[in-house]
């Protein structure tokens, strides 16, 4: 999947990328997400009441890293700075799966410096895209990845993740924090996040283009029937997840599906995107995007160097808002939650568990 150029996306980049990266065209569609700013007093209670209640709503929060004094604002915001600080640190680019049905996949990592050279020079349709998630193992410490943890912190709006409260809860979602380093033609195809989680994503360098669709959106309208069947997560409560989808270039969706969604009907009226309640974002430096649980979303990196950190979380308020659906989708995890949360949270915060 990562070694072909069937569609010639690199060669034709000058044709398809500018319209997608155009802020003027983006703004003209009027589907922008709401923006909030830390410097204007936007607090945790504001966030929960405006964007977590019910199905939630995507939001872009400006200034999170600046307010918290992240070292990443100095070390991560340019290719040169990141390479200077972390050029020799290996990052996860892919996995090699064992022959047959037994054994664990072997993670393949290459140094940051080597990946940056690859990102600049490759001509494939679907380049490798590092999603590093190991910062705490002995190997991570030996190879220097633990140093990344000193450069950022979970934003105040997303603290209190229930999966982090006890070891048993952590087992429900082992992979939850990621460093994302990518160039053009990298991103994430349309998907939902796992295990009832919402997600935060803070961009430190470059520009990302996002789209979001409400949880009630019929999958066939945004994916197509064939791709929907490929991506259905029977073992994951029916959620469509990246792990269930055969790999393909994330650009394909933006070229094949997105134009049909945003096109206005010849006779006038609303586009399909408007009818579905699609939200789109052009994310810049020190902008943090919140993706609510079960919202479909896709991401495309539209600059040649993007660097972000992201986390999957489920706070007590997020869980409360979706408890009935969570139990239906993830009955095993719900039993763990019922058993473990009373050990760590006060009774007043657990009334919804009785429902």
Secondary structure, 3 states (H helix, E strand, C coil): CCCCCCCCCCCCHHHHHHHHHCHHHHHHHCCECEEEEHHHCCCHHHHHHHHCCCCCCCEEEECHHHHHCCCHHHHCCCHHHHHHHHCCCEEEEEEECCCCCCCCCEEEEEEHHHHHHHHHHCCCCCCCCEEECCCCCHHHHHHCHHHHHHHCCCCHHHCCCHHHCCHHHHCCCCCCEEEEEECCCCEEEEECCCCCCEEEEEEEECCEEEEEECCCCCHHHHHCHHHHHHHCCHHHCCCCCHHHCCCCCCHHHHHHCHHHHHCCCCCCCCCHHHHHCCEEEEECCCEEEEECCCCEEEEEECCCCEEEEEEEECCHHHHHHHHHHHHHHCHHHHHHHHHHHHHCCCHHHHHHHHC
